[in-house]
Amino acid sequence: MARRRARLDKEARRLQMLQRYEKQRVRNQLAAPGRHPYALVLDGLKAGYNVAKIFRSALAMGAAEIHLVDIGPFDPAPAKGAFRKVPARFHDDFASAFTDLERRDFSLFALNPGARRSLPDQVLPTRSAFVFGHEEHGLSFDPADYPALGQLAIPQSGEIESLNVSIAASIVMYEYLRQHGI
């Protein structure tokens, strides 16, 4: 009995989450770009807590837009309203996001812990787009297929291989704003 009730509660919470997501996704169509002309590309991230947190940070840091590549519905509650305020573009694959951004003169950079170039050493163009891969599996594509895609690493001195993706996104946004004047 308790197990059945727990399963029903879980299903009810999922339905509520989906309703919040759909409602805010419709509202997102009216979102205006932030004041800074940079974009984020979330490539195949888990449709969980990090996506909403990245929207929240992107709103705080004035991002123009966020591209969601192969990301299903997520709970927008942790975004504290940011999902309906930061324009989202939805793509089935990275090629679609890349084509869209390149067509609009964005310079694209993938964040990769093994990249040779360090984020603070890169002069970031005004129209930059930053690509963040899945927390466990990395990018959904082979960067060699996109020669125009730069690769950057966030400098680290600890023993951990990589940062949490929402933390990495916040660091990249801060560096962009530092270079372009907050």
C-alpha positions in Angstrom: 0.0 0.0 0.0 2.7 2.5 1.0 4.7 1.6 -2.2 1.7 2.2 -4.4 1.0 5.5 -2.7 4.7 6.6 -3.2 4.5 5.7 -6.8 1.2 7.7 -7.2 2.8 10.6 -5.4 5.8 10.5 -7.8 3.6 10.4 -10.8 1.5 13.3 -9.5 4.8 15.3 -9.0 5.9 14.5 -12.5 2.6 15.6 -13.9 2.8 18.9 -12.0 6.4 19.4 -13.2 5.3 18.8 -16.8 2.5 21.3 -16.4 4.9 24.0 -15.1 7.3 23.2 -17.9 4.7 23.5 -20.7 3.2 26.7 -19.2 6.6 28.4 -18.9 7.7 27.1 -22.3 4.7 28.9 -23.9 5.6 32.1 -21.9 9.2 31.7 -23.1 8.1 32.6 -26.6 7.7 36.2 -25.4 11.1 36.4 -23.7 13.3 39.2 -24.7 17.1 38.7 -25.1 19.3 39.8 -22.2 21.4 42.9 -22.6 24.6 41.0 -23.5 25.0 39.4 -27.0 26.3 36.0 -25.9 24.5 32.7 -26.0 24.7 29.4 -24.2 24.3 26.0 -25.8 23.3 23.1 -23.5 24.2 20.0 -25.4 22.4 16.9 -24.2 22.4 17.9 -20.5 20.4 15.8 -18.1 16.9 17.4 -18.0 17.3 17.9 -14.3 18.4 20.5 -11.8 21.3 22.0 -13.8 19.3 23.2 -16.8 17.0 25.3 -14.6 20.0 26.7 -12.6 21.7 27.7 -15.8 18.6 29.6 -16.9 18.6 31.4 -13.5 22.3 32.4 -13.8 21.8 33.4 -17.5 19.0 35.8 -16.5 21.2 37.3 -13.7 24.1 37.8 -16.1 22.1 39.1 -19.1 22.5 36.3 -21.6 20.8 36.8 -25.0 19.6 33.3 -25.3 20.0 29.6 -24.5 20.0 26.8 -27.0 18.7 23.4 -25.7 20.1 20.5 -27.7 18.2 17.2 -27.2 17.0 18.1 -23.7 13.6 17.0 -22.6 11.2 18.6 -20.2 12.7 19.8 -16.9 11.3 21.2 -13.7 11.5 25.0 -14.2 10.9 25.7 -10.5 14.7 26.0 -9.5 15.0 28.7 -12.3 12.8 31.0 -10.2 11.0 32.3 -13.3 14.1 32.6 -15.5 12.9 29.9 -18.0 10.1 32.2 -19.1 12.4 35.3 -19.3 15.6 34.0 -21.1 14.8 33.1 -24.8 15.2 29.4 -25.4 15.8 27.8 -28.8 15.2 24.1 -29.1 17.2 21.7 -31.3 17.2 18.0 -32.0 20.9 18.0 -32.6 24.0 20.1 -32.3 24.3 20.7 -36.0 21.1 22.7 -36.0 22.2 24.9 -33.1 25.7 25.4 -34.7 24.1 26.4 -38.1 21.7 28.8 -36.4 24.4 30.5 -34.4 27.1 30.6 -37.1 24.5 32.1 -39.5 24.0 34.9 -37.0 27.8 35.6 -36.7 28.4 34.0 -33.3 31.8 32.6 -32.5 31.4 29.3 -30.8 33.5 27.8 -28.0 33.1 24.4 -26.5 34.1 24.0 -22.8 36.3 21.0 -22.5 38.5 20.2 -19.4 41.2 18.9 -21.7 41.4 21.9 -24.0 44.8 23.6 -24.5 43.5 27.1 -24.4 42.4 28.6 -21.1 39.2 30.6 -20.8 40.9 33.7 -19.3 43.6 33.7 -22.1 41.0 33.8 -24.8 39.8 37.2 -26.0 36.0 36.5 -26.3 34.3 38.1 -29.3 31.2 40.2 -28.5 29.0 37.6 -30.2 30.1 34.5 -28.4 28.3 31.2 -27.8 29.5 28.7 -25.3 28.7 25.0 -25.6 28.4 22.8 -22.5 28.2 19.1 -22.8 26.6 16.3 -20.8 27.9 16.0 -17.3 29.1 12.4 -17.8 29.3 11.8 -21.5 30.6 15.2 -22.7 29.7 16.6 -26.1 27.2 14.8 -28.3 29.4 15.4 -31.4 33.0 15.2 -32.5 34.5 18.7 -32.2 36.7 17.8 -35.2 33.6 18.0 -37.4 33.3 21.7 -36.6 36.7 23.4 -37.3 35.2 26.8 -36.5 34.4 25.6 -32.9 37.0 26.8 -30.5 37.8 24.8 -27.4 38.4 26.3 -24.0 39.2 25.0 -20.5 38.4 26.6 -17.2 41.7 26.6 -15.2 41.6 24.3 -12.2 44.2 23.3 -9.7 42.4 20.6 -7.7 42.2 16.9 -8.4 38.6 16.8 -9.7 38.4 16.3 -13.5 35.7 18.8 -14.2 33.2 21.2 -12.6 29.5 20.9 -12.2 28.0 22.2 -15.5 25.9 25.0 -13.9 29.0 26.2 -12.0 31.1 26.1 -15.2 28.4 28.0 -17.1 28.4 30.7 -14.4 32.2 31.0 -14.5 32.1 31.4 -18.3 29.4 34.0 -18.1 31.3 35.9 -15.5 34.5 35.8 -17.6 32.5 37.1 -20.6 31.1 40.0 -18.6 34.6 40.7 -17.1 36.1 41.1 -20.6 33.2 43.1 -22.0 32.5 45.3 -19.0 29.7 44.3 -16.6 
